[in-house]
Each structure stands twice: as structure tokens, then as C-alpha cells.
């Protein structure tokens, strides 16, 4: 698989193969939900320090936004895989839903002008 270009479907397959070979098996759905919350918290912490008003604590300076985002995506893909959600189809439907719902909403929002 070409690592520079990875479709959502390929990502789901690659994560599934990793889990079943190196990771042994998926954690339970509830455990993965807790892990997702934990990873989002780590991302929020980094964002607050890098883009917000908080300063880095000693040892946190080397944290990378790309790695934290990838951790969130990894667990999200795990949850999708184990609950049999095709993320390609899901995101297409989600974009269509948002487009239909918000076709003029943001254009008409005076806060965004």
C-alpha cells in the first residue's frame, strides 16, 4: 500500500490487519470509546498549549500535533471497524447531510463576514 496516499477504505483495512496481527484483537467498543476520549483530551491539551494561552510543561514541548491527530484517527477507525461502519460511505453521507442542511447557513451568518 502506498503510504503517501491512503484511502479511507485502505486505512480501515490496514488498521484491521495491524490489530489482528500485532494488536492481537480489538479492545471492546466501550474500552475504545474511553481510549478515544483520552486521545481527544491529549489533543486538546496540546492545542491549548500550542494555540491557546497555556504554556508547555517540562517535557511537553516535543509533542507533535500530527501524532496526536493520528492517535485520534486510529481509535476512531478501530471503533468503525469493530462496529462494521464503512467510513467512506459514512463521510459521503455526512457531507451530503451538511451540504443540504447548511447550503446557505454559513453564507448568511454575519459572524463569518
C-alpha positions as CSV (number, residue, x, y, z in Angstrom):
1,X,0.0,0.0,0.0
2,X,1.3,3.5,-0.9
3,X,1.8,5.3,2.4
4,X,1.7,8.7,0.7
5,X,-1.9,8.2,-0.5
6,X,-4.2,6.1,1.7
7,X,-7.9,6.0,1.0
8,X,-10.3,5.7,4.0
9,X,-11.0,2.1,3.0
10,X,-7.3,1.3,2.8
11,X,-6.9,2.9,6.2
12,X,-9.6,0.7,7.7
13,X,-8.1,-2.4,6.2
14,X,-4.6,-1.5,7.3
15,X,-5.7,-0.8,10.9
16,X,-7.7,-4.0,10.9
17,X,-4.7,-6.0,9.7
18,X,-2.5,-4.4,12.4
19,X,-5.0,-5.1,15.2
20,X,-5.4,-8.7,14.2
21,X,-1.6,-9.4,13.8
22,X,0.3,-7.1,16.2
23,X,-2.5,-5.9,18.5
24,X,-3.9,-9.5,18.9
25,X,-7.6,-8.3,18.9
26,X,-9.7,-5.2,19.3
27,X,-10.4,-3.8,22.7
28,X,-14.1,-3.8,23.5
29,X,-16.1,-1.0,22.0
30,X,-16.6,0.6,25.3
31,X,-12.9,0.5,26.1
32,X,-12.1,2.0,22.7
33,X,-14.6,4.8,23.4
34,X,-12.8,5.6,26.6
35,X,-9.5,5.5,24.8
36,X,-10.9,7.8,22.1
37,X,-11.9,10.3,24.9
38,X,-8.4,10.0,26.3
39,X,-6.8,10.7,23.0
40,X,-9.0,13.7,22.3
41,X,-8.0,15.0,25.7
42,X,-4.4,14.7,24.8
43,X,-5.1,16.5,21.6
44,X,-7.0,19.3,23.4
45,X,-4.1,19.6,25.9
46,X,-1.6,20.1,23.1
47,X,-3.9,22.6,21.3
48,X,-4.4,24.6,24.4
49,X,-0.6,24.9,24.8
50,X,0.3,25.4,21.2
51,X,-2.5,27.7,20.1
52,X,-4.1,28.8,23.3
53,X,-3.0,30.6,26.4
54,X,-1.5,27.7,28.4
55,X,2.3,27.2,28.4
56,X,4.0,23.9,27.9
57,X,5.0,21.9,31.0
58,X,8.5,20.5,31.1
59,X,8.8,17.6,28.7
60,X,5.7,18.5,26.7
61,X,7.4,20.7,24.1
62,X,8.2,17.7,21.8
63,X,4.6,16.6,21.4
64,X,3.5,16.7,17.8
65,X,0.1,17.8,16.6
66,X,0.2,15.3,13.7
67,X,0.9,12.4,16.1
68,X,-2.0,13.4,18.4
69,X,-4.4,13.7,15.5
70,X,-3.2,10.3,14.2
71,X,-3.9,8.8,17.6
72,X,-7.5,10.1,17.5
73,X,-8.0,8.9,13.9
74,X,-6.5,5.4,14.8
75,X,-9.0,4.8,17.6
76,X,-11.9,6.2,15.6
77,X,-11.0,3.7,12.8
78,X,-10.9,0.9,15.3
79,X,-14.4,1.8,16.5
80,X,-15.6,2.0,13.0
81,X,-14.1,-1.4,12.1
82,X,-15.4,-3.3,15.1
83,X,-18.9,-1.8,14.6
84,X,-18.9,-2.5,10.9
85,X,-19.1,1.1,9.8
86,X,-17.8,1.9,6.3
87,X,-16.2,5.3,6.9
88,X,-16.1,6.1,3.2
89,X,-19.8,5.7,2.9
90,X,-20.4,7.4,6.2
91,X,-18.4,10.5,5.4
92,X,-20.0,10.8,1.9
93,X,-23.5,10.7,3.6
94,X,-22.3,13.2,6.2
95,X,-21.0,15.7,3.7
96,X,-24.3,15.4,1.8
97,X,-26.3,16.0,5.0
98,X,-24.2,19.0,6.0
99,X,-24.4,20.4,2.4
100,X,-28.2,20.1,2.3
101,X,-28.7,21.5,5.8
102,X,-26.2,24.3,5.6
103,X,-26.3,25.3,1.9
104,X,-26.9,29.0,2.9
105,X,-26.5,28.9,6.7
106,X,-22.8,29.9,6.8
107,X,-23.1,32.3,3.9
108,X,-25.8,34.2,5.7
109,X,-24.0,34.1,9.1
110,X,-23.0,37.7,9.8
111,X,-20.4,36.4,12.3
112,X,-18.4,34.9,9.5
113,X,-18.2,38.0,7.4
